[in-house]
């Protein structure tokens, strides 16, 4: 049996979908910020490690 949707049903569904998309966009933004923070931290750590190794082997 087929069910029909009213304009009101579709409006509610549209609102729910928009809210879900907004929530997903917010989560994506939070994830991007976390990734950027961790990448910057990893780059700084790698640079510090490289300097430590260079000083260890090329100490004058």
mmCIF file of the N, C-alpha and C atoms, coordinates in Angstrom:
data_MODEL
# 
_entry.id   MODEL 
# 
loop_
_atom_site.group_PDB 
_atom_site.id 
_atom_site.type_symbol 
_atom_site.label_atom_id 
_atom_site.label_alt_id 
_atom_site.label_comp_id 
_atom_site.label_asym_id 
_atom_site.label_entity_id 
_atom_site.label_seq_id 
_atom_site.pdbx_PDB_ins_code 
_atom_site.Cartn_x 
_atom_site.Cartn_y 
_atom_site.Cartn_z 
_atom_site.occupancy 
_atom_site.B_iso_or_equiv 
_atom_site.pdbx_formal_charge 
_atom_site.auth_seq_id 
_atom_site.auth_comp_id 
_atom_site.auth_asym_id 
_atom_site.auth_atom_id 
_atom_site.pdbx_PDB_model_num 
ATOM 1   N N  . UNK A 1 1  ? 0.838  -1.188 0.000  1.00 0.00 ? 1  UNK A N  1 
ATOM 2   C CA . UNK A 1 1  ? 0.000  0.000  0.000  1.00 0.00 ? 1  UNK A CA 1 
ATOM 3   C C  . UNK A 1 1  ? 0.880  1.248  0.000  1.00 0.00 ? 1  UNK A C  1 
ATOM 4   N N  . UNK A 1 2  ? 0.588  2.183  -0.837 1.00 0.00 ? 2  UNK A N  1 
ATOM 5   C CA . UNK A 1 2  ? 1.353  3.416  -0.924 1.00 0.00 ? 2  UNK A CA 1 
ATOM 6   C C  . UNK A 1 2  ? 0.824  4.421  0.089  1.00 0.00 ? 2  UNK A C  1 
ATOM 7   N N  . UNK A 1 3  ? 1.763  5.191  0.651  1.00 0.00 ? 3  UNK A N  1 
ATOM 8   C CA . UNK A 1 3  ? 1.371  6.247  1.574  1.00 0.00 ? 3  UNK A CA 1 
ATOM 9   C C  . UNK A 1 3  ? 1.665  7.587  0.915  1.00 0.00 ? 3  UNK A C  1 
ATOM 10  N N  . UNK A 1 4  ? 0.800  8.512  1.089  1.00 0.00 ? 4  UNK A N  1 
ATOM 11  C CA . UNK A 1 4  ? 0.980  9.838  0.527  1.00 0.00 ? 4  UNK A CA 1 
ATOM 12  C C  . UNK A 1 4  ? 1.444  10.799 1.624  1.00 0.00 ? 4  UNK A C  1 
ATOM 13  N N  . UNK A 1 5  ? 2.284  11.740 1.229  1.00 0.00 ? 5  UNK A N  1 
ATOM 14  C CA . UNK A 1 5  ? 2.764  12.747 2.167  1.00 0.00 ? 5  UNK A CA 1 
ATOM 15  C C  . UNK A 1 5  ? 2.073  14.071 1.860  1.00 0.00 ? 5  UNK A C  1 
ATOM 16  N N  . UNK A 1 6  ? 1.715  14.750 2.904  1.00 0.00 ? 6  UNK A N  1 
ATOM 17  C CA . UNK A 1 6  ? 1.113  16.070 2.723  1.00 0.00 ? 6  UNK A CA 1 
ATOM 18  C C  . UNK A 1 6  ? 2.215  17.117 2.634  1.00 0.00 ? 6  UNK A C  1 
ATOM 19  N N  . UNK A 1 7  ? 1.841  18.323 2.261  1.00 0.00 ? 7  UNK A N  1 
ATOM 20  C CA . UNK A 1 7  ? 2.819  19.410 2.226  1.00 0.00 ? 7  UNK A CA 1 
ATOM 21  C C  . UNK A 1 7  ? 3.404  19.651 3.610  1.00 0.00 ? 7  UNK A C  1 
ATOM 22  N N  . UNK A 1 8  ? 2.573  19.493 4.612  1.00 0.00 ? 8  UNK A N  1 
ATOM 23  C CA . UNK A 1 8  ? 3.044  19.652 5.993  1.00 0.00 ? 8  UNK A CA 1 
ATOM 24  C C  . UNK A 1 8  ? 4.071  18.593 6.354  1.00 0.00 ? 8  UNK A C  1 
ATOM 25  N N  . UNK A 1 9  ? 3.817  17.349 5.943  1.00 0.00 ? 9  UNK A N  1 
ATOM 26  C CA . UNK A 1 9  ? 4.782  16.272 6.195  1.00 0.00 ? 9  UNK A CA 1 
ATOM 27  C C  . UNK A 1 9  ? 6.123  16.580 5.538  1.00 0.00 ? 9  UNK A C  1 
ATOM 28  N N  . UNK A 1 10 ? 6.068  17.046 4.302  1.00 0.00 ? 10 UNK A N  1 
ATOM 29  C CA . UNK A 1 10 ? 7.294  17.370 3.573  1.00 0.00 ? 10 UNK A CA 1 
ATOM 30  C C  . UNK A 1 10 ? 8.021  18.547 4.193  1.00 0.00 ? 10 UNK A C  1 
ATOM 31  N N  . UNK A 1 11 ? 7.281  19.518 4.700  1.00 0.00 ? 11 UNK A N  1 
ATOM 32  C CA . UNK A 1 11 ? 7.899  20.674 5.350  1.00 0.00 ? 11 UNK A CA 1 
ATOM 33  C C  . UNK A 1 11 ? 8.628  20.246 6.617  1.00 0.00 ? 11 UNK A C  1 
ATOM 34  N N  . UNK A 1 12 ? 7.999  19.359 7.392  1.00 0.00 ? 12 UNK A N  1 
ATOM 35  C CA . UNK A 1 12 ? 8.642  18.849 8.613  1.00 0.00 ? 12 UNK A CA 1 
ATOM 36  C C  . UNK A 1 12 ? 9.899  18.077 8.245  1.00 0.00 ? 12 UNK A C  1 
ATOM 37  N N  . UNK A 1 13 ? 9.811  17.234 7.236  1.00 0.00 ? 13 UNK A N  1 
ATOM 38  C CA . UNK A 1 13 ? 10.951 16.449 6.798  1.00 0.00 ? 13 UNK A CA 1 
ATOM 39  C C  . UNK A 1 13 ? 12.090 17.346 6.316  1.00 0.00 ? 13 UNK A C  1 
ATOM 40  N N  . UNK A 1 14 ? 11.723 18.391 5.563  1.00 0.00 ? 14 UNK A N  1 
ATOM 41  C CA . UNK A 1 14 ? 12.732 19.328 5.073  1.00 0.00 ? 14 UNK A CA 1 
ATOM 42  C C  . UNK A 1 14 ? 13.442 20.013 6.237  1.00 0.00 ? 14 UNK A C  1 
ATOM 43  N N  . UNK A 1 15 ? 12.696 20.420 7.238  1.00 0.00 ? 15 UNK A N  1 
ATOM 44  C CA . UNK A 1 15 ? 13.281 21.067 8.417  1.00 0.00 ? 15 UNK A CA 1 
ATOM 45  C C  . UNK A 1 15 ? 14.214 20.110 9.160  1.00 0.00 ? 15 UNK A C  1 
ATOM 46  N N  . UNK A 1 16 ? 13.789 18.867 9.304  1.00 0.00 ? 16 UNK A N  1 
ATOM 47  C CA . UNK A 1 16 ? 14.613 17.878 9.992  1.00 0.00 ? 16 UNK A CA 1 
ATOM 48  C C  . UNK A 1 16 ? 15.907 17.621 9.220  1.00 0.00 ? 16 UNK A C  1 
ATOM 49  N N  . UNK A 1 17 ? 15.812 17.541 7.912  1.00 0.00 ? 17 UNK A N  1 
ATOM 50  C CA . UNK A 1 17 ? 17.001 17.311 7.089  1.00 0.00 ? 17 UNK A CA 1 
ATOM 51  C C  . UNK A 1 17 ? 17.957 18.493 7.186  1.00 0.00 ? 17 UNK A C  1 
ATOM 52  N N  . UNK A 1 18 ? 17.413 19.720 7.143  1.00 0.00 ? 18 UNK A N  1 
ATOM 53  C CA . UNK A 1 18 ? 18.261 20.907 7.270  1.00 0.00 ? 18 UNK A CA 1 
ATOM 54  C C  . UNK A 1 18 ? 18.965 20.925 8.618  1.00 0.00 ? 18 UNK A C  1 
ATOM 55  N N  . UNK A 1 19 ? 18.249 20.565 9.692  1.00 0.00 ? 19 UNK A N  1 
ATOM 56  C CA . UNK A 1 19 ? 18.863 20.528 11.023 1.00 0.00 ? 19 UNK A CA 1 
ATOM 57  C C  . UNK A 1 19 ? 19.971 19.482 11.077 1.00 0.00 ? 19 UNK A C  1 
ATOM 58  N N  . UNK A 1 20 ? 19.726 18.317 10.479 1.00 0.00 ? 20 UNK A N  1 
ATOM 59  C CA . UNK A 1 20 ? 20.744 17.267 10.467 1.00 0.00 ? 20 UNK A CA 1 
ATOM 60  C C  . UNK A 1 20 ? 21.979 17.703 9.683  1.00 0.00 ? 20 UNK A C  1 
ATOM 61  N N  . UNK A 1 21 ? 21.765 18.379 8.567  1.00 0.00 ? 21 UNK A N  1 
ATOM 62  C CA . UNK A 1 21 ? 22.891 18.865 7.767  1.00 0.00 ? 21 UNK A CA 1 
ATOM 63  C C  . UNK A 1 21 ? 23.679 19.910 8.545  1.00 0.00 ? 21 UNK A C  1 
ATOM 64  N N  . UNK A 1 22 ? 22.998 20.796 9.259  1.00 0.00 ? 22 UNK A N  1 
ATOM 65  C CA . UNK A 1 22 ? 23.678 21.807 10.073 1.00 0.00 ? 22 UNK A CA 1 
ATOM 66  C C  . UNK A 1 22 ? 24.521 21.147 11.168 1.00 0.00 ? 22 UNK A C  1 
ATOM 67  N N  . UNK A 1 23 ? 23.972 20.104 11.797 1.00 0.00 ? 23 UNK A N  1 
ATOM 68  C CA . UNK A 1 23 ? 24.727 19.379 12.825 1.00 0.00 ? 23 UNK A CA 1 
ATOM 69  C C  . UNK A 1 23 ? 25.966 18.718 12.224 1.00 0.00 ? 23 UNK A C  1 
ATOM 70  N N  . UNK A 1 24 ? 25.822 18.129 11.057 1.00 0.00 ? 24 UNK A N  1 
ATOM 71  C CA . UNK A 1 24 ? 26.965 17.490 10.403 1.00 0.00 ? 24 UNK A CA 1 
ATOM 72  C C  . UNK A 1 24 ? 28.035 18.517 10.035 1.00 0.00 ? 24 UNK A C  1 
ATOM 73  N N  . UNK A 1 25 ? 27.605 19.671 9.547  1.00 0.00 ? 25 UNK A N  1 
ATOM 74  C CA . UNK A 1 25 ? 28.570 20.727 9.206  1.00 0.00 ? 25 UNK A CA 1 
ATOM 75  C C  . UNK A 1 25 ? 29.341 21.178 10.445 1.00 0.00 ? 25 UNK A C  1 
ATOM 76  N N  . UNK A 1 26 ? 28.653 21.294 11.564 1.00 0.00 ? 26 UNK A N  1 
ATOM 77  C CA . UNK A 1 26 ? 29.311 21.682 12.807 1.00 0.00 ? 26 UNK A CA 1 
ATOM 78  C C  . UNK A 1 26 ? 30.327 20.626 13.231 1.00 0.00 ? 26 UNK A C  1 
ATOM 79  N N  . UNK A 1 27 ? 29.960 19.358 13.122 1.00 0.00 ? 27 UNK A N  1 
ATOM 80  C CA . UNK A 1 27 ? 30.881 18.277 13.466 1.00 0.00 ? 27 UNK A CA 1 
ATOM 81  C C  . UNK A 1 27 ? 32.094 18.277 12.548 1.00 0.00 ? 27 UNK A C  1 
ATOM 82  N N  . UNK A 1 28 ? 31.874 18.536 11.270 1.00 0.00 ? 28 UNK A N  1 
ATOM 83  C CA . UNK A 1 28 ? 32.986 18.588 10.318 1.00 0.00 ? 28 UNK A CA 1 
ATOM 84  C C  . UNK A 1 28 ? 33.932 19.729 10.681 1.00 0.00 ? 28 UNK A C  1 
ATOM 85  N N  . UNK A 1 29 ? 33.388 20.875 11.035 1.00 0.00 ? 29 UNK A N  1 
ATOM 86  C CA . UNK A 1 29 ? 34.221 22.010 11.437 1.00 0.00 ? 29 UNK A CA 1 
ATOM 87  C C  . UNK A 1 29 ? 35.054 21.670 12.668 1.00 0.00 ? 29 UNK A C  1 
ATOM 88  N N  . UNK A 1 30 ? 34.422 21.043 13.662 1.00 0.00 ? 30 UNK A N  1 
ATOM 89  C CA . UNK A 1 30 ? 35.157 20.656 14.874 1.00 0.00 ? 30 UNK A CA 1 
ATOM 90  C C  . UNK A 1 30 ? 36.276 19.682 14.535 1.00 0.00 ? 30 UNK A C  1 
ATOM 91  N N  . UNK A 1 31 ? 35.988 18.744 13.653 1.00 0.00 ? 31 UNK A N  1 
ATOM 92  C CA . UNK A 1 31 ? 36.980 17.752 13.262 1.00 0.00 ? 31 UNK A CA 1 
ATOM 93  C C  . UNK A 1 31 ? 38.132 18.409 12.514 1.00 0.00 ? 31 UNK A C  1 
ATOM 94  N N  . UNK A 1 32 ? 37.820 19.373 11.640 1.00 0.00 ? 32 UNK A N  1 
ATOM 95  C CA . UNK A 1 32 ? 38.876 20.082 10.917 1.00 0.00 ? 32 UNK A CA 1 
ATOM 96  C C  . UNK A 1 32 ? 39.797 20.811 11.884 1.00 0.00 ? 32 UNK A C  1 
ATOM 97  N N  . UNK A 1 33 ? 39.223 21.461 12.875 1.00 0.00 ? 33 UNK A N  1 
ATOM 98  C CA . UNK A 1 33 ? 40.027 22.193 13.852 1.00 0.00 ? 33 UNK A CA 1 
ATOM 99  C C  . UNK A 1 33 ? 40.941 21.223 14.613 1.00 0.00 ? 33 UNK A C  1 
ATOM 100 N N  . UNK A 1 34 ? 40.402 20.090 15.014 1.00 0.00 ? 34 UNK A N  1 
ATOM 101 C CA . UNK A 1 34 ? 41.212 19.094 15.731 1.00 0.00 ? 34 UNK A CA 1 
ATOM 102 C C  . UNK A 1 34 ? 42.347 18.574 14.857 1.00 0.00 ? 34 UNK A C  1 
ATOM 103 N N  . UNK A 1 35 ? 42.055 18.294 13.604 1.00 0.00 ? 35 UNK A N  1 
ATOM 104 C CA . UNK A 1 35 ? 43.089 17.799 12.695 1.00 0.00 ? 35 UNK A CA 1 
ATOM 105 C C  . UNK A 1 35 ? 44.192 18.834 12.501 1.00 0.00 ? 35 UNK A C  1 
ATOM 106 N N  . UNK A 1 36 ? 43.808 20.079 12.359 1.00 0.00 ? 36 UNK A N  1 
ATOM 107 C CA . UNK A 1 36 ? 44.803 21.137 12.186 1.00 0.00 ? 36 UNK A CA 1 
ATOM 108 C C  . UNK A 1 36 ? 45.681 21.248 13.435 1.00 0.00 ? 36 UNK A C  1 
ATOM 109 N N  . UNK A 1 37 ? 45.061 21.202 14.623 1.00 0.00 ? 37 UNK A N  1 
ATOM 110 C CA . UNK A 1 37 ? 45.831 21.284 15.870 1.00 0.00 ? 37 UNK A CA 1 
ATOM 111 C C  . UNK A 1 37 ? 46.829 20.134 15.969 1.00 0.00 ? 37 UNK A C  1 
ATOM 112 N N  . UNK A 1 38 ? 46.371 18.916 15.700 1.00 0.00 ? 38 UNK A N  1 
ATOM 113 C CA . UNK A 1 38 ? 47.251 17.750 15.803 1.00 0.00 ? 38 UNK A CA 1 
ATOM 114 C C  . UNK A 1 38 ? 48.354 17.787 14.745 1.00 0.00 ? 38 UNK A C  1 
ATOM 115 N N  . UNK A 1 39 ? 48.036 18.251 13.546 1.00 0.00 ? 39 UNK A N  1 
ATOM 116 C CA . UNK A 1 39 ? 49.063 18.341 12.506 1.00 0.00 ? 39 UNK A CA 1 
ATOM 117 C C  . UNK A 1 39 ? 50.131 19.363 12.855 1.00 0.00 ? 39 UNK A C  1 
ATOM 118 N N  . UNK A 1 40 ? 49.720 20.505 13.371 1.00 0.00 ? 40 UNK A N  1 
ATOM 119 C CA . UNK A 1 40 ? 50.693 21.523 13.770 1.00 0.00 ? 40 UNK A CA 1 
ATOM 120 C C  . UNK A 1 40 ? 51.567 20.987 14.908 1.00 0.00 ? 40 UNK A C  1 
ATOM 121 N N  . UNK A 1 41 ? 50.945 20.322 15.864 1.00 0.00 ? 41 UNK A N  1 
ATOM 122 C CA . UNK A 1 41 ? 51.713 19.729 16.962 1.00 0.00 ? 41 UNK A CA 1 
ATOM 123 C C  . UNK A 1 41 ? 52.706 18.691 16.470 1.00 0.00 ? 41 UNK A C  1 
ATOM 124 N N  . UNK A 1 42 ? 52.288 17.865 15.511 1.00 0.00 ? 42 UNK A N  1 
ATOM 125 C CA . UNK A 1 42 ? 53.179 16.838 14.970 1.00 0.00 ? 42 UNK A CA 1 
ATOM 126 C C  . UNK A 1 42 ? 54.343 17.468 14.210 1.00 0.00 ? 42 UNK A C  1 
ATOM 127 N N  . UNK A 1 43 ? 54.066 18.534 13.476 1.00 0.00 ? 43 UNK A N  1 
ATOM 128 C CA . UNK A 1 43 ? 55.134 19.218 12.736 1.00 0.00 ? 43 UNK A CA 1 
ATOM 129 C C  . UNK A 1 43 ? 56.144 19.831 13.698 1.00 0.00 ? 43 UNK A C  1 
ATOM 130 N N  . UNK A 1 44 ? 55.652 20.449 14.758 1.00 0.00 ? 44 UNK A N  1 
ATOM 131 C CA . UNK A 1 44 ? 56.557 21.045 15.756 1.00 0.00 ? 44 UNK A CA 1 
ATOM 132 C C  . UNK A 1 44 ? 57.381 19.960 16.436 1.00 0.00 ? 44 UNK A C  1 
ATOM 133 N N  . UNK A 1 45 ? 56.746 18.845 16.779 1.00 0.00 ? 45 UNK A N  1 
ATOM 134 C CA . UNK A 1 45 ? 57.473 17.740 17.413 1.00 0.00 ? 45 UNK A CA 1 
ATOM 135 C C  . UNK A 1 45 ? 58.529 17.177 16.466 1.00 0.00 ? 45 UNK A C  1 
ATOM 136 N N  . UNK A 1 46 ? 58.188 17.011 15.203 1.00 0.00 ? 46 UNK A N  1 
ATOM 137 C CA . UNK A 1 46 ? 59.149 16.481 14.233 1.00 0.00 ? 46 UNK A CA 1 
ATOM 138 C C  . UNK A 1 46 ? 60.320 17.441 14.050 1.00 0.00 ? 46 UNK A C  1 
ATOM 139 N N  . UNK A 1 47 ? 60.040 18.734 14.024 1.00 0.00 ? 47 UNK A N  1 
ATOM 140 C CA . UNK A 1 47 ? 61.109 19.719 13.894 1.00 0.00 ? 47 UNK A CA 1 
ATOM 141 C C  . UNK A 1 47 ? 62.016 19.679 15.122 1.00 0.00 ? 47 UNK A C  1 
ATOM 142 N N  . UNK A 1 48 ? 61.432 19.585 16.298 1.00 0.00 ? 48 UNK A N  1 
ATOM 143 C CA . UNK A 1 48 ? 62.232 19.483 17.523 1.00 0.00 ? 48 UNK A CA 1 
ATOM 144 C C  . UNK A 1 48 ? 63.081 18.221 17.536 1.00 0.00 ? 48 UNK A C  1 
ATOM 145 N N  . UNK A 1 49 ? 62.515 17.127 17.077 1.00 0.00 ? 49 UNK A N  1 
ATOM 146 C CA . UNK A 1 49 ? 63.263 15.866 17.004 1.00 0.00 ? 49 UNK A CA 1 
ATOM 147 C C  . UNK A 1 49 ? 64.424 16.001 16.022 1.00 0.00 ? 49 UNK A C  1 
ATOM 148 N N  . UNK A 1 50 ? 64.182 16.636 14.882 1.00 0.00 ? 50 UNK A N  1 
ATOM 149 C CA . UNK A 1 50 ? 65.234 16.819 13.886 1.00 0.00 ? 50 UNK A CA 1 
ATOM 150 C C  . UNK A 1 50 ? 66.361 17.690 14.436 1.00 0.00 ? 50 UNK A C  1 
ATOM 151 N N  . UNK A 1 51 ? 66.012 18.739 15.164 1.00 0.00 ? 51 UNK A N  1 
ATOM 152 C CA . UNK A 1 51 ? 67.030 19.603 15.769 1.00 0.00 ? 51 UNK A CA 1 
ATOM 153 C C  . UNK A 1 51 ? 67.828 18.824 16.814 1.00 0.00 ? 51 UNK A C  1 
ATOM 154 N N  . UNK A 1 52 ? 67.154 18.025 17.619 1.00 0.00 ? 52 UNK A N  1 
ATOM 155 C CA . UNK A 1 52 ? 67.852 17.228 18.635 1.00 0.00 ? 52 UNK A CA 1 
ATOM 156 C C  . UNK A 1 52 ? 68.811 16.238 17.991 1.00 0.00 ? 52 UNK A C  1 
ATOM 157 N N  . UNK A 1 53 ? 68.388 15.575 16.939 1.00 0.00 ? 53 UNK A N  1 
ATOM 158 C CA . UNK A 1 53 ? 69.258 14.620 16.237 1.00 0.00 ? 53 UNK A CA 1 
ATOM 159 C C  . UNK A 1 53 ? 70.431 15.362 15.608 1.00 0.00 ? 53 UNK A C  1 
ATOM 160 N N  . UNK A 1 54 ? 70.177 16.512 14.991 1.00 0.00 ? 54 UNK A N  1 
ATOM 161 C CA . UNK A 1 54 ? 71.254 17.287 14.376 1.00 0.00 ? 54 UNK A CA 1 
ATOM 162 C C  . UNK A 1 54 ? 72.270 17.716 15.422 1.00 0.00 ? 54 UNK A C  1 
ATOM 163 N N  . UNK A 1 55 ? 71.808 18.155 16.578 1.00 0.00 ? 55 UNK A N  1 
ATOM 164 C CA . UNK A 1 55 ? 72.746 18.571 17.634 1.00 0.00 ? 55 UNK A CA 1 
ATOM 165 C C  . UNK A 1 55 ? 73.527 17.377 18.172 1.00 0.00 ? 55 UNK A C  1 
ATOM 166 N N  . UNK A 1 56 ? 72.894 16.225 18.226 1.00 0.00 ? 56 UNK A N  1 
ATOM 167 C CA . UNK A 1 56 ? 73.562 15.036 18.727 1.00 0.00 ? 56 UNK A CA 1 
ATOM 168 C C  . UNK A 1 56 ? 74.695 14.618 17.814 1.00 0.00 ? 56 UNK A C  1 
ATOM 169 N N  . UNK A 1 57 ? 74.473 14.645 16.517 1.00 0.00 ? 57 UNK A N  1 
ATOM 170 C CA . UNK A 1 57 ? 75.465 14.167 15.568 1.00 0.00 ? 57 UNK A CA 1 
ATOM 171 C C  . UNK A 1 57 ? 76.423 15.259 15.090 1.00 0.00 ? 57 UNK A C  1 
ATOM 172 N N  . UNK A 1 58 ? 75.999 16.499 15.123 1.00 0.00 ? 58 UNK A N  1 
ATOM 173 C CA . UNK A 1 58 ? 76.830 17.569 14.590 1.00 0.00 ? 58 UNK A CA 1 
ATOM 174 C C  . UNK A 1 58 ? 77.224 18.569 15.665 1.00 0.00 ? 58 UNK A C  1 
ATOM 175 N N  . UNK A 1 59 ? 77.380 18.099 16.880 1.00 0.00 ? 59 UNK A N  1 
ATOM 176 C CA . UNK A 1 59 ? 77.753 18.973 17.991 1.00 0.00 ? 59 UNK A CA 1 
ATOM 177 C C  . UNK A 1 59 ? 79.181 19.449 17.803 1.00 0.00 ? 59 UNK A C  1 
ATOM 178 N N  . UNK A 1 60 ? 79.376 20.776 17.834 1.00 0.00 ? 60 UNK A N  1 
ATOM 179 C CA . UNK A 1 60 ? 80.723 21.304 17.654 1.00 0.00 ? 60 UNK A CA 1 
ATOM 180 C C  . UNK A 1 60 ? 81.181 22.052 18.871 1.00 0.00 ? 60 UNK A C  1 
# 
